[in-house]
Amino acid sequence: MDTDTQDRAQAAPRALATEAVHAGRDDLAGLGLHAAPIDLSTTYPSYDSAAEAARIDAFAATGTLPDGPPVYARLDNPTVGRFETALARLEGAEGAVAFASGMAALSAVLLARASAGLRHVVAVRPLYGCSDHLLDAGLLGTEVTWVDPAGIADALRPDTGLVIVETPANPTLAEVDIRAVAHACGSVPLLVDNTFATPVLQRPRELGAKIVLHSATKYLGGHGDVMGGVVACDDAFARQLRQVRFATGGVLHPLAGYLLLRGLATLPVRMRAAAASAAELARRLTDDPRVARVHYPAVGGAMVSFEVHGDPHAVIAGVSLITPAVSLGSVDTLIQHPASISHRIVAEGDRRSAGVSDRLLRLSVGLEDVEDLWSDLSAALSARPARTTTARATGPRTTTARTADARTTAVRTLADRPTDGRANGGRPTDAPPREPSAAAR
């Protein structure tokens, strides 16, 4: 993007909803375009091979994107660059680097820190199951120490390169106080997986986190048709990540970059609509005697998890409108059994100690009418264990009376959350965060 245009766009703070529509696109009018173009080139012409060699050498040494036209798609792509610009703006970061998946993004972060001799990671469970496996198996030569949030400071070592938390966490929706955790990290960078909350509900860098990771496959894309990952961070770390991406090849395809940029435009609207339905479903599930416990985070969002008294597999088999499938964050509602699917790869003892019980179900709420969702979910909760995936529950919606105890769980650690609807630093959850000042950047 043209630097002058980008500088003018950043001159005045803009509401998140405005940034979601315009970030990464500020130069389009000047180009005579309305929609962002898709550049599918894998390589670009260069008639001055000596100058091209110098540009490649400079990138290899510093990770700084070269001036002028792109060189090769594994190094840089204009369409992907637009998405990176936009996501960085939404997260209040200096830069962002996109990858082929969320796991590729996490792998690049670990490799970048390990390349500096900082192979030790401190992490808090629960994390997404494959993130847990990547750390616990040491596949990239890292060593992990698992702790409760209160034990972070004591777990740090001279070779600790990273502290990792996911909040709200997958799949229990447990939350940590990002500001308190960042303080406990001292000089060690804190990585927050912000996939579930998105920058609509929280911006971890404003609370002290250095690195923000997204599985862009989820809410950023939002339609279940694109895979990607992205890391928002400062310029120095972004340069290191580009070097890793160039060396390992985990690049985001430009068509995926285009779809993710398009997805960001509707992210605030989608997130708030889905969150409203999720909160209502959490309330009804809390009142339902067929449900043992409900987890819904204080920060809000479109994810609900709940533990049933009966057979969770019967619930999965009993839905008809809701889709039983892995992943989350789509416009349609998805349900899955974490102990069998997303967290199957985590050792059973570790899984259970992190709160992932065998009766826990995870619901990713989409944009359907909440009454239709409740009708389908309520029927599935009454499904018999013997049901198969082809036998769908069609019974009437069940109305239940409020039980004496409120079973909804919003997990709080390290510090009590405010009671006025504000979470993680005092911003009302129904108000969009504004862009930080130039001094903050």
Secondary structure, DSSP 8 states (H G I E B T S, - for coil): --HHHHHHHTSS--BHHHHHHHTT-TTTGGGT-SS------SB---S-HHHHHHHHHHHHHH----SSS--BTTT--HHHHHHHHHHHHHHT-SEEEEESSHHHHHHHHHHHHHTTT--EEEE-S---HHHHHHHHTTTTS-EEEE--GGGHHHH--TTEEEEEEESS-TTT-----HHHHHHHHTTS-EEEE-TTTHHHH--GGGGT-SEEEEETTTTTT-SS----EEEEE-HHHHHHHHHHHHHH-----HHHHHHHHHHHHHHHHHHHHHHHHHHHHHHHHHT-TTEEEEE--TT--SEEEEEESS-HHHHHHH-SSSEE-S---SSS-EEE-TTTTTTTTS-HHHHHHTT--TTEEEEE--SS-HHHHHHHHHHHHT--TT--TTS------------SS--EE----SS---SSSEETTTEETTS--B---TTT-
